[in-house]
């Protein structure tokens, strides 16, 4: 029986010491070391056994200075004492990196266009490997489900520490779930991912490194949620917990020392009343107060931590207690600092990229920028990847508009059919996407799963302006004053105010579709606004037309029902029918009652999440969800096309992305903690 010898066997046969220094294994050159249980990473003991070595640890030579910039941190112990006893060993893609440098990033503004930058330092219990199919350990060392997916047991790493050196334990998971995610004084309404069968998830803590999520109904997608979500299911109980009134009898008094009216006020000041990890820190909200607080920003498990936060941008330094090392024992991350600059003007951002003034950028870039970037990539010494997207630009009409005349028309399915048939998707593909895309209807799942009738992706997508005009005539929208534009059936003028943000959709798409709609007699105006302005208008039910990218793989829907429950996504995504959502949230006390099809989709997604993964039952339910979404045109699809990923060539260990995707949390599967800057 033939067997390929690993490095440890080679060392034994040669008489060399088994406990040699660990080899510089990379994905490009595995050096004969057998792969571990999970792609491109090992647990420490697993790697030492495979490589026949005993790992010693080393650190960034700047670490003392970096730590000194973190408000509230004390002196550093030795690197071996800062790492968990079981650090995660990460295999670099191309080279064992060198320390130093500043990763420069561009975002639109605070909480706007920031998710790709956030994803470079992000951590969660687990993540997807870069094959986007295999879930691998990260913060959690291991996990196991019971037979019916109602109990998820997870094991943490012994000796893992927060960025201030305090122990990270199962109690930090309990604190997040019970005292933040399920506390209405922190998050008013629980998110779907902390519910199962409509009931709150419970937690049982067995010991410092072992806990169990207990679910009232099966929810196998919960693990997937942790792999892709920005929301982190752990928060520093040792810090925030001392002010939380439910945990600390003197929490209010302690918070009062810093001028807060209650402990909840201080907790929310740091946590931001949100699971979004990008809420402005105290350093931005009130710099004078922040200087007096114990920390400028709460302790983190991420690879980098804020040291400044202003309206111009943010600066971060490497987390001295980060839990990952490379194959030679160097603590990650390699890059010492991160520097995020805000530039809300799209043309300014593109010019900065052409001039190589950023090291990495993906979000808020559209395919329209590709020709200029491709033309300049050799001169600017940067690389442009054009990769498929999971989402596509979609449009929605405000089915609960405050304007009664508009609400009647927007709620008429024939109107929505007309507006879909009015879009020349093939021409849009050529004009906005250089012929690289595929015209599609939105069906709620992307990519199209096997259980869905593929013909749904072309439903109502035929360009047929005559049919569109006939449908509009049929609902009483005709041009009564002879100005070339139709009025509402009640005789009032209608102008569709198409406000958009380039973070969510390209201007060329909005302008093209707006002209298509004007061509069938529905007057439009197009105006670019900031993402914050767009989201504010959306939240206040003030948009005529929603415009943003939208799409979600099956695996993610299993863990999060948002795309099938009003308003059909969260604050950062594409929402519509806000008053339907109010009706759902208030259990009918206020808002507008959704129609029967919308209620059925809510029931169906709940059943879909609890069904056995891959079963005929689940497929049948999912097929019905997609059919209802497409036939009712809650969202009108356009063209699914590749998009741009940019990085400067000095940034090493950047692999080929499989997709340019928010849905898998952008860079997170591609392991930015092992990026290195080599000028």
Secondary structure, 3 states (H helix, E strand, C coil): CCCCCCHHHHHHHHCCCCCECCCCCECCCCCCCCCCCECCEEEHHHHHHHHCECCCCECCCCHHHHHHCCCCCCCCCCHHHHCCCCCEEECECCCCCCCCCEEEEEECECCECCHHHHCCCCCCCEEECCCCCCEEECCCCEEEECCCCCEEEEECCCCCECCCCCECCHHHHHHHHHHHHCCCCCCCCCCHHHEECCEECEEEEEECCEEEEECCCCCCCHHHHHHHCCCCCCCCHHHHCCCCCCCCCCHHHHHHCCCCCCHHHHHHHHHCCCCCCCCCCHHHHCHHHHHHCCCCCCCCCCCEEEEEECCCEEEEEECCCCCEECCCCEECCCCCEEEEEECCCHHHHHHHHHCCCCCEECCCCCHHHHHHHHHHHHHHCEEEEEECCCCEEEEEECCCCCCHHHHHHHCCHHHHHHHHHCCCHHHHHHHHHCCCCEECCCCCCCCCCCCCCHHHHHCCCCCCHHHHHHHHHHCCCCCCCCCCCCECCCCCECEEEEEECCCCCCHHHHHHHHHHHHHCCCEEEEEECCHHHHHHHHHCCCCCEEEEEECCCHHHHCCCCHHHCCECCCCCCCCECHHHHHHHHCCCCCCCCCCHHHHHHHHHHHHHHHCCCCCHHHHHHHHHHHHHHHHHCCCEECEECCEEEEEECCEECCCCCCCCCCCCCCCHHHCHHHCEECC
